[in-house]
């Protein structure tokens, strides 16, 4: 079973309690957040350079795609030119 309820609001209260220095020290040690293993943005290890084959394939298929797009564009343009010509019958 699943229960989908949205939390609309929270009421938080802070109680002021007199504590001894020993309790303060113990609570500080327990709740002190530690981020030793946190990876910060921009601190990633540098990426390995691409191999020659990968670079060749990327360039080759990019050029094939560009040529294909140009050919399709020329065909569409010629069809448009033929249809927009005025016919005098």
Beta strands, then each sheet from edge to edge (+ up, - down):
end
